[in-house]
Amino acid sequence: MGKLARALLSVKGVAAVLALAIAAVVLGATIFRQSPQVTKVVTAVEQYFVPEPATLFGKDQLSVLVIGLDYDYDRLDQETSKSSRSDIIMALKLDFKNHRLNELSVPRDMVATMPNGQKAKINQAQSDGGITTSKAVIADWLGIPPFDRYVVMRINTSKDLIDAVGGIDVAVKNSDALKGIGPNGPVDYDDSWGHLHVHLKPGLQHLNGERAVGYARFRHDWCSDPCRIMRQQQVIHALVERVTRNQLNTLTHARALLDVVHKDVDTDFTSQEQLSSLLALAHLKPRDIHTAQVPYKATVILPDYGDSLVPDDAAKERLVAALLREPVADVAAVPSSAALGDVRIRIENGTTVVGLAARVASDLRRKGFNVSEIRNAPTDDFAVTRIEAVPAASAVSLLVQKALGPRATIVAVPSRRSSEQNAPDVTIVLGRDIVGGSR
């Protein structure tokens, strides 16, 4: 096999892995920007072998639905995803022309209308009619045109992917710490019927696939599904860091990663579309990647489904307009300076770096943001910066994310903390990612 053929095979292998990364680890493509050797191969392949996305798809923006399957156990106590509901729901907008990528997570317990007119949790769509029904129900729920492509991650995708790269480092947090309202503590839960056993001490730990997935699945406390999504995002960020910070490790495990994709992922992307999309997104700049989740405003009891989440439709509409509708290039319509000044921002230091909040506050104030308060977070072990914003401040929260960097996770909340007087519109909890991993 010639050198160019081997190089093309290598890029195709990593491309297949990062096609999954586009879905589950949206920053994964940055590996190509960090390795000059790989960049040379990418450029050669891009010029001579791979059509541009606009040629393949007939447009330069693509909407993608990502589904992670839940699972059950059959009479032989074996894992099965037959007729399973969706455990992870993410809507992506890929903008190949302007090099932007947006992701909006949908909690699986959101109330939605099924094709038969019945109300159910939105993840029931996958069980009722597979990916075809999921695509229709979720697009309608979001109020967007039909999805262009889909990626379905089967039962063990996350577990196998994490094991394939040798595990990940995760700052384990209970819900109080995730929400920034109390001290951190262990995450303990046993569900023998569901085969879920989570026993993790608080703080930074190296987790294999099984333990990381157990942590990401945990939802059995007061915070439930919203914090479960936050844990999923923690795991995603940790996997991104593992992939992008150590190219040698990633390339060493390329075959194992490719095997995971072949075994665990179902998609209607063709191999050529996967490679073309990857090469286009390899030019992404981190500041052009945005993530958020749809907030809820109340809970209701649905017959046959139990506690379900009622979406905050106004906030959902704002997030969909900002992240999923065209033109993606106008992700956040810049508020006027007066409007920007009306949004009060609190900055909390969630690290052990003294003076970090003050330095970030000074930088944001120079950019026109109204930082009205700085203080320490309840705990100092935040790995990833989070931006908690009320619905009316959603546009400003996207600008804050752009200023701080794409790893800062936006968490839309239904309203201000009712227990506080003069509560801020946006609360930023600084993590170690702000200082390049300093602890």
N, C-alpha and C positions, 0 to 999 in steps of 0.2 A: 504494500500500500504506500503511495507517494506521500510526501510531506503535506501537500495541500489537501489531499483526501483525508489524511489523519486529522489535520487541523479542522476541516469542515465537519468531520464526524464529532470532534470534541466540542465544537461550538454548537452543533445540533443537540448533543447530549445535554450540555449546560442550558441550552435554550429551552429544552423540554422541561427541565427542572424549574427554570425561571418563568416559564409559562404558568406553572403552579405558583411561583413566587409572585407573579403579577396579581394572582387571585388572592392568595393567602398571606403573602409577605410582600406588600406593595413596593417596598424599597429595594427588593432583591437585585434589580437590574444594575444597581450602582457598582457592582463588582466590575463591570466592564469598563467603567470610567476610571477605576483605580489601578488597573493593571495594564501597563503599556504594551506588554507582549500580547495579551488578549485583544487589546484595542486594534492592533495591527491586523490580526486575523479577522476581527469583526469588520474592519473597513474593507478588506479584500473581499470577504464574502458578500458584504452589503453591496459593493459595486458590481460584482460580476455574476452573482447567483440568485440574489433574493429581491423580488419586486418590493416596491414600497407599499405600505399599508393602503394608501389611497387607491393604488392600482388593484390590489386584491379585494378590498372591501367596497370600493366605489365611493368612498368618503374618507375623510381624515380624522373623524371622531367615532368612537365605538363605545356602546354601552354593554356591560358584561354583568351577568348575574352569577354570583358565587354562592354555592350551597354546600354546607357541611352536613352530612347525614348523621342523624341520631341512630342509635341502634338498640336492639333488644336481644333476648336470648331465646333460642328454640328449645324444644323438649330434650335435646341432647346437651343443653347448657352451652351451646356454641353461639358466638356473636352472629347476628344477622341484621341486615338493613332492609329486608323485604318489607315493603309498605311502610317504611320508616318515615318519620317527620324530619324536617330540617332543624338542625341544632345551631347552625351558623347561617346567617343571611347577610350578604354584603352586595351592594350595588356599586359598580365601578363605572367611571367615565374616563376613557382613555383618549387623550387629545394628542395625536401624533404630530400635527402641524406645529402647535404651540408648545409641545413638550410639557404637558401637564397631566397629572393623574389625581382623580378625586375618588374617595371611598366613603360611602354612607352605610353604617351598620343598622340593621333593623332587629330589635329584640324579638325573639321567637314567640313570645307570649302576647304580642300585640293583637288586638281585635281586628278582624278583617272579614269581608264578605266573600264566601265561596261561590263558585259558579252556579250552585243550586239555590243561591239566595240566602243561605243560612249563615249566621254569625259563628265564627270559630276563631281559634288562635291561628295566626297567619302561617305557622309551620305545618298546619294540617293540610295545606295545599299540596305539599310534596307527597304525603301519604295517600291523598285522594287520587292524584293523577300524574305523579312523577314530575319531572322537570318541566314538561309542557304546561301543566296546570300551575306550577310554581311561578313560571315566567309570566303567565297571564295575570294571576292574582296579585303578585308583588308589583308588577308594572302599573296595574290599575290602582293599587293602594297608594303608590307613590305619585300617581298622576303623570306618568311619563310614557313615551312611545314604547312599543315592544322592544325587549332586549335584543341586541344583535347576536350575542354569543352567550354561552354559559360554561361554567366549570363546576362540576360536582365532585366533591371530595368524599370518598368512601370512608368506611368506619375508621380505619387505622392510618389515614393520611398523615395527620399531625404527629402521631406517635412515631411512625416509621421515618418521617422526614427529620424529626429531632434526633432520633437515634442515628440516622445516616450521617449527621454532621458531628456526632460525638457528644450530644447533649447541649444544654444551654444554661446560662446563668440568669436566674430570676430573683427579684426582690419580693419574697413572699409577704403578702399583706392580708390582714383581715379586713372586713368591710369598713370598720371605723377608720382604719388607716387609709384605705383607698379613697374614702370620702373626705378625709382630712378633718374628722370631727372627734377623734379620740386616739388613744394609744394603740400601737400594733400588738398583735398577739398571734398564737398558733392558729392554723386552719385544720380542724379535725372533723371528720365525718366518716361514718360507716354505713353503707347500704349494700348488704349482702345480696339482696335480690337484683339490684342494679349493677353489681360487681364494681362498686365505686368505694374505694378506701383511701382517704386522704388524711395523712398525718404529717404535717409539715410545720417546722418551727418558723417563727418570723425572721425576716432578714434575708440577705443575699445568699442564695444556695445554687449549686450546680445540680440540675435535674435531668434525669434521662427522659425518654419519651413518655413512658407510662406515668411517671410522677408529674411531669409538666402538664400532660393532658388532664390528669386528675385535678390539678390545681385550676386549670382553665375551665373545667366542668363544674367546679364547686359553686353552688348557688343556694345553699341550705341555711340561710340566716336572714336577718331582717332586710338586707339589700336585694337579695334574690338576683333576678336576671340582669338588671343594669350593671351590677358589680361583676357578674359573670362575664359580661362583654368587656368590661375593663380588664379583667384577668386575661381574657383572650388576647386583647390588644397588648398587654404586657408580654405574653408569650410570643406574639408576632414580632414585637420590637426586639426581643431577646434573640429570636431566630435570625432576624435581619442583621443584628450586630454580629452574630456568630458567622454568618455568611460573608458579610462585607468587610469585616476587620481582618479576616485571615483567608486570603485567596488561596494560599497553598493548601490549607485544610479543605477548602471547598473543592478545589480541583482534584485533590487526593481522593475525595469521596464522591467524585462526579458519577461514577458507575452506580454506586449505591443510591444516589439521588435519582438518577435516571430510572432505576428499577422501581423506586417508590412511585414515580409518575406513571409508569406503565401499569403497575399493579393497582394503584389506589385512586387514580383520577380518571373521570369521564368528562369529555368535553366535545363540543362541535367545532372547535378550532382545528383546522387541518394542520399538519406538520409544518407546511410552508407558512401558514398564517401565524403559527406560534413563533417561528423564527423571525419572520418579518416584524411582528409586534415587539418582540424582545429587542431586536436591533434598533428599532425606532425609539423605544423607551430607554435604551441604554444611554441616550443623550439627556435624560431628565436631570434637572438640578434639584437638589433636595428641597429648596424653598418652594418648588412648584408642585409639591405633593400635599394634599389636604385630606384629613380624616375627621369623621364625626359620627355620632349616633343619634337616632330619632328619640326624642324624649317622650315621656308620657305624663298625663295630668291626673289620672285617677285609676283605680282598679275596680273591676266588676267580677261577679261570679257568672260564668257562662255554663249552662247545663252541659254536662259531659266533659267539661274542660277545666272547671275550677277557676282559681284566681287568674284573671286576664288583665292586660294593660290597655287602657284607653289612650290613644295617641293624642299628643298636643298638636292638633291639626295646623294651627297657625305657625308653630315652630317648625313642624315638618315641611310645610310649604316653603318657608324661608330657606331651610337647609337644602331641599330639593332644587329650588331655583338657583341657589349659590353653587351647588356641587354637581348636579346631574343634568340640568338643562343647558342647551346651547345658548350663547356661545360660552364654552368653557374658559376661553381666554379672559372673560370678564367675571372671574370667580367671585370677587367681592367688589361690588360697586363701592368706590371709595366714598365714605361719608364726608360731609363738609367738615371743616375744622371745628365749627361750632357743635355739630352733632357728635364728633369724636370727643370733644371735651365734656359733653354731657354724660358720657359713659364712665362711671367711677370704677377704678380697677384697684384691687388689693393684691399685693404680692406676698406670698409666704415662702420662706426658705425651708425646703424639705431636704436639705443636705447639711453636712457638717462644715461646709465652707463658710467661714465667718465673713459677713459683709456682702454675700452674694446678692441678696434681695435689694440692697441699696444700689449696687452697681447696675443691676438689670433695670431697676426703677429709673435711674438717671438716664439710661440709654432710651427707654421707652418715652420718657418725658421729652427728650430732645426730638423724638419723632412725632410729637403732638398728642400722645396719649395722656389721659388724666389719671395718674397713679395717686390715689388718695390715701393709701395706707400700706405700710410694710410691716411684717412681723414674722416670727418663726412658725412653721407648720407644727401640728401636734406631734409628728415624728420626723426624724432626720434621715430616713432611709429610702426616700423616693428615688427610683432609678430613672424614671421618665417624667418629664414635665407635663402637667395637665392644666388645661384651661377650662374652668367651669363658668358657663355663661347662661344668663337667663335668656329666654327667647328674643326679647327686644334687642339684645346685644349680639345677635348671631353674626351680623356682618362685621362688627368690630372684632369679635373673637377670631374670625378668619384672618383679619389684618394682624392681630396679635400673634397668631400662629405663624404667619409669614415672617414676622419680625424675629420670632424666637427660633424658628426652624421646624421642619416637618415632623420631627419625632414628638413634638409637643402635641398631646392628644386633646381634642376638643370634646368636652362633655356638656351637652346641653341639659339644663335642669329646668323643671317646670316653673319655678318662681324663686324669688329671693328667700334666704333663710328667715323664716318668720320669727325666730327667736331673737333676731338681732335688730336693733335700731340702726338706721342708716346703713343697711347692708349693701355691699358693693354689687354692681351689675356683673362684673367679671372677677373671678378669683383665679390667680395664677399660682400654682404650687410648683416651685422649682425643683427639678430633679438633677441627678448627676450628669445627665446628657448635656446640660447647659455648660458644664465645665469640662467636657471631654472625658467623662468617666471619673473625675476626681471624687474622692470620698471624704 
